[in-house]
Amino acid sequence: MMLKPSRATIVVERYPGTSRILHWIIALLVLATWPLGLVIQFLTKDVSLTVYMLHESFGFLVLWLMLIRVGNKLIARAPKSDAPKIERLAATTVHGLLYLLLIVMPLSGFLATNAHGFPLLWFGLIAVWSPIGTAPAVASLFSTVHLWSAWILLLLFALHVAAVLLHHIVKRDLTLYRIL
């Protein structure tokens, strides 16, 4: 009698370890950074300065980790997907936009604070060189890009999580295990 293999016995082709580690570190940093940025305006001045420093420092770390992740993506092979073409296109589009916004958002935030005249003191320890210095003429542009990219990122994150839940709970396939 031939038994059908259970989900536990099926080997899943996974993303390389560096890709998985970078994915989860960046995800955790964004899940910490996004709410910090949102609540700053509701805090007292002394608390908001500390929260702002953490928000900006985590964001700057996300920027550098995303640049490493892009480089890693160029050299590390992603597992082959057997999903329908439309799903692969949707996933590629959302992932591409996530990558783009996870670079644009922290970069625009970093440039905005610099342009407003507040250079980054990374985690309160390391002064980071400002590529533009104080530049009031472009400060509001960078701030606007940062704000809009944050909201678009939240929407893309929701789409990403919805797709994960669709695959894991509804389709009951092994997509999630590729990144775990």
C-alpha positions as CSV (number, residue, x, y, z in Angstrom):
1,M,0.0,0.0,0.0
2,M,1.4,3.4,-1.0
3,L,1.1,6.1,1.6
4,K,0.8,9.8,0.6
5,P,3.7,11.8,2.1
6,S,2.6,14.2,4.9
7,R,3.6,17.9,4.8
8,A,6.3,17.1,7.3
9,T,8.1,14.7,5.1
10,I,8.2,16.9,2.0
11,V,11.5,18.7,1.5
12,V,11.0,22.4,0.8
13,E,13.6,24.3,-1.3
14,R,14.3,27.3,0.9
15,Y,15.9,30.7,0.4
16,P,19.6,30.8,1.2
17,G,20.4,31.3,4.9
18,T,21.7,34.9,4.4
19,S,18.5,35.8,2.6
20,R,16.3,34.4,5.3
21,I,18.3,36.1,8.1
22,L,18.3,39.5,6.3
23,H,14.5,39.1,5.7
24,W,13.6,38.5,9.3
25,I,16.0,41.1,10.8
26,I,14.7,43.8,8.4
27,A,11.1,42.7,9.1
28,L,11.7,43.1,12.8
29,L,13.4,46.4,12.5
30,V,10.6,47.8,10.3
31,L,8.0,46.5,12.8
32,A,9.8,48.4,15.5
33,T,10.7,51.5,13.4
34,W,7.3,52.2,11.8
35,P,5.3,52.5,15.1
36,L,8.1,54.6,16.7
37,G,7.8,57.1,13.9
38,L,4.0,57.1,14.2
39,V,4.0,57.9,17.9
40,I,6.7,60.6,18.1
41,Q,4.2,63.4,17.6
42,F,2.2,62.3,20.7
43,L,5.1,62.2,23.1
44,T,6.5,64.8,25.4
45,K,9.6,66.6,24.1
46,D,12.1,64.7,26.3
47,V,10.7,61.3,25.5
48,S,10.2,62.1,21.8
49,L,13.8,63.0,21.3
50,T,14.9,59.5,22.5
51,V,12.2,57.8,20.4
52,Y,13.1,59.9,17.4
53,M,16.8,58.9,17.8
54,L,15.8,55.2,17.9
55,H,13.4,55.6,14.9
56,E,16.1,57.3,12.9
57,S,18.9,54.9,14.0
58,F,16.8,51.8,13.2
59,G,15.8,53.3,9.9
60,F,19.4,54.0,9.0
61,L,20.2,50.4,9.9
62,V,17.4,49.2,7.6
63,L,18.8,51.2,4.7
64,W,22.2,49.5,5.0
65,L,20.8,46.1,5.6
66,M,18.6,46.6,2.5
67,L,21.6,47.5,0.4
68,I,23.3,44.3,1.6
69,R,20.1,42.4,0.8
70,V,20.0,43.8,-2.7
71,G,23.6,42.6,-3.2
72,N,22.8,39.3,-1.6
73,K,19.8,38.9,-4.0
74,L,22.1,39.4,-7.0
75,I,24.3,36.5,-5.9
76,A,22.0,34.2,-3.9
77,R,19.7,32.0,-5.9
78,A,16.0,32.1,-4.9
79,P,14.1,28.8,-4.8
80,K,12.1,27.9,-7.9
81,S,8.4,28.6,-7.6
82,D,5.7,26.4,-9.1
83,A,3.0,29.0,-8.5
84,P,0.8,30.1,-11.4
85,K,2.3,32.8,-13.6
86,I,-0.1,35.5,-12.3
87,E,0.9,34.7,-8.6
88,R,4.6,34.8,-9.5
89,L,4.1,38.2,-11.2
90,A,2.1,39.6,-8.2
91,A,4.8,38.3,-5.8
92,T,7.6,39.7,-7.9
93,T,5.9,43.1,-8.2
94,V,5.2,43.3,-4.4
95,H,8.7,42.2,-3.5
96,G,10.2,44.6,-5.9
97,L,8.2,47.5,-4.5
98,L,9.0,46.4,-0.9
99,Y,12.7,46.4,-1.8
100,L,12.4,49.9,-3.5
101,L,10.4,51.4,-0.6
102,L,12.7,49.8,2.1
103,I,15.5,51.8,0.5
104,V,13.6,55.0,-0.5
105,M,11.9,55.4,2.9
106,P,15.0,55.3,5.2
107,L,17.0,57.3,2.6
108,S,14.4,60.0,2.4
109,G,14.1,60.1,6.2
110,F,17.8,60.4,6.6
111,L,18.1,63.1,4.0
112,A,15.0,64.9,5.4
113,T,16.4,65.1,8.9
114,N,19.8,66.3,7.5
115,A,18.0,68.9,5.4
116,H,16.1,70.2,8.4
117,G,19.4,70.7,10.1
118,F,19.4,67.6,12.4
119,P,22.4,65.4,11.5
120,L,22.1,61.7,12.6
121,L,23.8,60.7,15.8
122,W,23.4,56.9,15.2
123,F,22.1,55.3,18.4
124,G,23.4,58.4,20.2
125,L,27.0,57.3,19.6
126,I,28.2,57.8,16.1
127,A,27.9,61.0,14.1
128,V,27.0,60.2,10.6
129,W,28.2,62.5,7.8
130,S,25.5,64.5,6.1
131,P,25.6,64.3,2.4
132,I,23.5,67.4,1.9
133,G,23.9,69.4,5.1
134,T,21.1,71.8,6.1
135,A,19.0,72.4,3.0
136,P,15.6,73.9,3.8
137,A,14.7,74.2,0.1
138,V,14.5,70.4,-0.2
139,A,13.7,69.4,3.4
140,S,9.9,69.3,2.9
141,L,10.3,67.3,-0.3
142,F,12.3,64.6,1.5
143,S,9.8,64.6,4.4
144,T,6.9,64.2,2.0
145,V,8.6,61.3,0.2
146,H,9.4,59.7,3.6
147,L,5.8,60.0,4.8
148,W,4.2,58.7,1.6
149,S,6.6,55.8,1.3
150,A,5.9,54.8,4.9
151,W,2.2,54.5,4.2
152,I,2.7,52.8,0.9
153,L,5.1,50.4,2.6
154,L,2.4,49.6,5.2
155,L,0.0,48.8,2.4
156,L,2.5,46.5,0.7
157,F,3.4,44.9,4.0
158,A,-0.4,44.1,4.5
159,L,-0.5,42.6,1.0
160,H,2.6,40.6,1.7
161,V,1.2,39.2,5.0
162,A,-2.2,38.5,3.3
163,A,-0.5,36.5,0.6
164,V,1.5,34.6,3.2
165,L,-1.8,33.8,5.1
166,L,-3.5,32.8,1.8
167,H,-0.8,30.4,1.0
168,H,-0.4,29.0,4.5
169,I,-4.0,28.8,5.7
170,V,-6.2,28.7,2.6
171,K,-4.0,27.0,0.0
172,R,-2.2,25.0,2.7
173,D,1.0,25.0,0.6
174,L,4.6,25.2,1.7
175,T,5.4,28.7,0.5
176,L,5.9,30.1,4.1
177,Y,8.5,27.4,4.8
178,R,10.8,28.7,2.1
179,I,11.7,31.8,4.1
180,L,11.6,30.3,7.6
